[in-house]
Amino acid sequence: MIISSFSGIDWGAAWPWVFGAFVVGYSLGAIPFGVIFTRNAGLGDIRSYGSGNIGATNVLRTGNRRIALLTLVCDAGKGAVAAFVASGVYLRWLGLPQYWGGEVLMALAALGAFVGHIFPVGLGFKGGKGIATFFGTVLALHWPTGLVAAAAWLLTAFLTRYSSLGALIAVFSAPIAAFAFGDRIVAFVAVFFALMVIWSHWSNIMRLLNGTEPRIGQKKAA
């Protein structure tokens, strides 16, 4: 992937496209697939189940694996779609300068999708924890970094049986991997991903520290 830079960009002309990329990404990310799918399946409001989260993990607590899988795929997909919409493959057809359709815009659109998933305006800014969207966006931006993050999650979850710990290790491995691969734009955006995941997983972090976080396959304590 060609690495874009911020140097040489006429921000006076570029800002509408930069702002637009973030807004498009946010709009896609704010689609609450967990809420939509559970309601359409006659399962009620997913926010009344379990942790009250709208993500696939909580959807699985309804007992409907098909809806949970569909939520997982769509939550990951909206981040990837946001990045690809902003990619140069599409924008160069419109005759725009390459940096407007390069990695900078892809990263901003992906960041918008991630923010939209965690803070959706339609749900009072109370959304999901962002892990599925994280993987979708990082794989779209730089698939080697995405594979490293996925491997970190799998290894940590396998060794510790803590899904939340695997997620935290994964999001912190992403900026390190992106920087090691030489992709500074993805590394910069991945740092924001990591900070937002810390915020969304704060209760999980506290349970990990005091030893009450449920392991994979273990029911969450009331």
N, C-alpha and C positions, 0 to 999 in steps of 0.2 A: 504494500500500500504506500502511495506517495504521501510523505509527511508534509503537511501544510505548515506555514508559519504565520505569525501575526505581522511580520515586517513587510513593508511595501503595500499594505492594504489601505485603500482610500476609505476610511471608516465613515466619512461623511456621505459617501454613496452607498456603502455596504450595510449601514445599520438597519435599513428596512428589511433586508434579507436575513440579517443576523437575528433581529427581533422576531421576524416571521418564522424562522426555523424553530426558535424556542417555543413560540406560541402553538405552532402546529404540533410539535412534540408533546407539549403540555396537554393539548386537547385530546390527543390520542391516549396519552397516559392516564388521563382522568376518567376514561371510560371504565366504570366499575363492573367488569365482567362477572365477578363473583356474585354481586347483588342481582344482576340481570338474569344470569343463568339459573340461580336458585329460585327466584320468583317465577320464572317461566316454567320451571319444573314442578311448581306447586309446593316448594319446600319452605315458603315464607321468606322472611328477611334474614339473610345470613348473619347480620349483625346481632341477632338474638341468640345465636348459637355460640357455645364454647367461649373463645376469647373475644368474640365480637369483631374479629378481623375479617376483611373481605377477600383475603387471599385463598389460594388453593388448599393450604394446610387446614384452614378452618372449614372450608367447604367440604373437605373429606370427613369432617366430624358429623355431617348430615347422614353419612352412610352411602352416599351416591358417588361411587368412584368415577363414573363416566363424567359427571358434571365437574368433579374436582379436577380430572385430567384436562377437560376442556378449558377450565379456568386457568390452569397452569400454562397451557399452550398459548392461550390468548393474552395472558398477562406478559409472557415472555415475548410474544409476537408483536405486541404494540410498540415495544421499545425498538425492536429490529425494524419494523415498518417505518417508524419515525426517522431512524437513521438513513434508511435507504431512500426515502422520499427526498431527503436533503442531499443525497449523493450527487456527484458530478455526472453520473450516468444520465440522470433526468435533467438537471439544470443546464448542462451543456447543449441540450437540444434547443434551449431557448436562446442560445448565443450569449450567455452570461460569462464573465471572466471565470477562470477555473477556480480561483480561491473561494469564490462565492459558492461553488458546488463541491468543494473539497472536504477535507477531514474536519476543518473548523466547523462548518455548518452541520455536518453529520454529528459531531460531538455535542453541539448545542441542542440539536433536535433530540438526541438521546437523553441529554440531561433534562430537557423539558419533559420528556416522557416519564423519566424517573421521578421528578418532582411532582408531576401530575398524578402518578399512581399513589404516592405517599400522602399528598395533600390535594385531593380532588375537591374542587370548588363545589360540585354538586352534592357532596356528602359532608359539607361543613368542614372541609379540610382534614377529614379523618378517614384515611384510606388503608392500604395494605402496608406490609413491612418491606416490600420492594425486592425480594431476592429473585423471584422469577423474572421480573422486569430488568433487574441488574444483569442476569445472565444473557437475556435476549439482546440488550443494548451492547454489552461488551463483545459478544460474539459477532455482532454486526459491525462494530467499529474496528475490531482487530481480533480475528478468530484465534490466533495463537495465544493471546492474552486470555481470551475466554476459556480456552482449553486448560490453561494453567489454573485458572480460578475454579473450574469444574473439578479438576483433579484434586485441588486442595480441599474442596468441600467433601468429595467422596472419601478421601483418605482420612480426614479428620472425623467425619461421621462414622466411618467404619471402625476406627480405633477407639473412639470415645463414646459412640452411640448418642452424641448430642448433635441434633440437627442445627440448632442455633449457633453452637460453637463452630460447626463446619461453615455456616454462612458467614460468620465474622472473620474466620481465617481466609475464606475465599475472597471477600471484598478487600481485605488488606493485602492479599497476594497480587491482586489485579494491578494497582499502580506500580508495584515493584517489578512485576513481569513486564508491563508496558514500557517502563523506563529501561529495563534491561534489553528489550527488543529495539530500543531506540525510538519509540513512538511517544514523544513528549506530550502531544495533544491528548491522547488517550490516558496517559499517566496523570495529567492534570485533572481531567474530568473524573477519573476513577477515585481520586482523593476526595472529591465532593461526594461521590457515591458512598465511600467508606464512612464519611462523617454523618451522612443521612441515615445509613444503616445502624450506626451506633445509636442515634436518636430513636429510631423505630424499634430497636432491640434492647432498649434500656432495661425494661422489666426482665427480659431474658438474661441480661448480664448480671443483674442483681441476684436472680435465682441461681445462676451458675456460681456466683461468689459464695452464696450461703448454702449451696448444696441441695437446693430444692427443684432445680430444673429437671423436668421429666426427660428421660432418654427416649430414643426412637422405639416405638412399640409399647411404651409405658403410658398409661392414662395420666392426664394432668390432674393434679390434686385439686380438690374443690377449694 
